[in-house]
Amino acid sequence: MTDARPIAADEPGPGCRKRDPILVAKNVTRLFGGVNAVDVEYLEIPRHQITALIGPNGAGKTTLFNLLTGFDIPQTGEWSFEGHSLAGVASYKVARMGMVRTFQLTKVMGKLTVIENMRLGATEQSGENLFKALFKKIWGPREQEITEQAEDLLVKFKLDAKRDDYAASLSGGQRKLLEMARALMVRPKLVMLDEPMAGVNPALTQSLLEHVKNLKAEGMTVLFVEHDMHMVRHIADWVVVMAEGRIVAEGPPGVVMKDPAVIDAYLGAHHDVDLGDAEGVEALAEELAQDAESVVGTDDEGVLRSHISEHDSSRDESREADQDPNRKDQA
Ligand SMILES: Nc1ncnc2c1ncn2[C@@H]1O[C@H](COP(=O)(O)OP(=O)(O)OP(=O)(O)O)[C@@H](O)[C@H]1O
């Protein structure tokens, strides 16, 4: 499904109107103590497109995901999906309406098998009961249909060979795939992925990218949070940038990632660096390390280090996760 028409209905920029929005948020705020974690004046997510939500650590991306999907409650604001208001709607009902999400740390159930996790996806998100979900005799006629749908998805995500393995035995990357596959059990219209690449072994990176692109090819809308700028540049049609709770930039990836205000939000200083170019960012780090006035290489280096090391550390983490399949925080 290729649509070459512009995504924005007016000039691209923070809060700009889209030609065909699927999700609209207005004045959504969330305070933690004195910290304004989210302060989004206006945001529209374009239908049938892949939108990346980026921003430095602590910008409010995950909190915004939590608010929009009913996992947290804002102090103010209204937001709607397909024209239906979602304020006060429970997370499982949001999923039933066709808006699903995955988590930074996967929430697959380690002590259930892969197929049980999938079947649970159909019920958990539709508000049915866990007991019924696991005991098919009681569950009745829909069981067969759900199992077939789950098995089709497992084949698509190349997890069919793991069908009867405990989810705890999967690698970090496979758990990400399982979580994504499980989210699709409700046949969603909007899929929200929180850091799909974090903790994923490089061997699975390409496969994950393809799966995200396939979601769009199958008619779904994707909104994902990601620190991996290569992924953003590679697959996003539209990029929204958050910093300190606000939307500070929006536009096509090629434009946004060269925007000095965006680079400033990440690096804390104006530099002529393209955030989609890891070599450029690394070269900048080296240049700054030689500079006596620079904080790079000290405890105060802040966002630059987090941006550069994000990718490396997530890879290290994934290697660990892949070597230690029973790691608790992934289960
Ligand atoms: N439950 C909470 N209690 C208190 N403060 C919170 C809570 N959740 C988030 N925050 C704060 O809200 C701000 C936004 O956090 P959030 O996790 O949404 O950022 P993020 O952009 O997703 O960051 P990252 O990229 O590191 O995941 C941060 O200052 C964070 O410390």
The ligand as an SDF file (V2000), in Angstrom:
LIG
                    3D

 31 33  0  0  0  0  0  0  0  0999 V2000
    6.0910    6.1410   37.5700 N   0  0  0  0  0  0  0  0  0  0  0  0
    6.8500    7.2350   37.5700 C   0  0  0  0  0  0  0  0  0  0  0  0
    7.0660    7.9220   38.7000 N   0  0  0  0  0  0  0  0  0  0  0  0
    7.8050    9.0450   38.7240 C   0  0  0  0  0  0  0  0  0  0  0  0
    8.4010    9.5870   37.6410 N   0  0  0  0  0  0  0  0  0  0  0  0
    8.2250    8.9450   36.4830 C   0  0  0  0  0  0  0  0  0  0  0  0
    7.4660    7.7310   36.3760 C   0  0  0  0  0  0  0  0  0  0  0  0
    7.4690    7.3220   35.0760 N   0  0  0  0  0  0  0  0  0  0  0  0
    8.2070    8.2220   34.4100 C   0  0  0  0  0  0  0  0  0  0  0  0
    8.6730    9.1840   35.2470 N   0  0  0  0  0  0  0  0  0  0  0  0
    9.4810   10.3420   34.8610 C   0  0  0  0  0  0  0  0  0  0  0  0
    8.8420   10.9460   33.7540 O   0  0  0  0  0  0  0  0  0  0  0  0
    9.7990   11.3860   32.8100 C   0  0  0  0  0  0  0  0  0  0  0  0
    9.5480   10.7380   31.4590 C   0  0  0  0  0  0  0  0  0  0  0  0
    9.8730    9.3510   31.5360 O   0  0  0  0  0  0  0  0  0  0  0  0
    9.6390    8.3390   30.3420 P   0  0  0  0  0  0  0  0  0  0  0  0
   10.0330    6.9790   30.8090 O   0  0  0  0  0  0  0  0  0  0  0  0
    8.2700    8.5180   29.8110 O   0  0  0  0  0  0  0  0  0  0  0  0
   10.6890    8.8720   29.2740 O   0  0  0  0  0  0  0  0  0  0  0  0
   11.1730    8.1770   27.9280 P   0  0  0  0  0  0  0  0  0  0  0  0
   11.2430    9.2460   26.9050 O   0  0  0  0  0  0  0  0  0  0  0  0
   10.3260    7.0000   27.6230 O   0  0  0  0  0  0  0  0  0  0  0  0
   12.6480    7.7280   28.3300 O   0  0  0  0  0  0  0  0  0  0  0  0
   13.5190    6.4640   27.8240 P   0  0  0  0  0  0  0  0  0  0  0  0
   13.8800    6.7710   26.4160 O   0  0  0  0  0  0  0  0  0  0  0  0
   14.6870    6.4940   28.7570 O   0  0  0  0  0  0  0  0  0  0  0  0
   12.6610    5.2440   27.9820 O   0  0  0  0  0  0  0  0  0  0  0  0
   11.1670   11.0780   33.3970 C   0  0  0  0  0  0  0  0  0  0  0  0
   11.6170   12.2200   34.0740 O   0  0  0  0  0  0  0  0  0  0  0  0
   10.8670    9.9560   34.3620 C   0  0  0  0  0  0  0  0  0  0  0  0
   11.8000    9.9290   35.4030 O   0  0  0  0  0  0  0  0  0  0  0  0
  1  2  1  0
  2  3  1  0
  2  7  2  0
  3  4  2  0
  4  5  1  0
  5  6  2  0
  6  7  1  0
  6 10  1  0
  7  8  1  0
  8  9  2  0
  9 10  1  0
 10 11  1  0
 11 12  1  0
 11 30  1  0
 12 13  1  0
 13 14  1  0
 13 28  1  0
 14 15  1  0
 15 16  1  0
 16 17  2  0
 16 18  1  0
 16 19  1  0
 19 20  1  0
 20 21  2  0
 20 22  1  0
 20 23  1  0
 23 24  1  0
 24 25  2  0
 24 26  1  0
 24 27  1  0
 28 29  1  0
 28 30  1  0
 30 31  1  0
M  END
$$$$
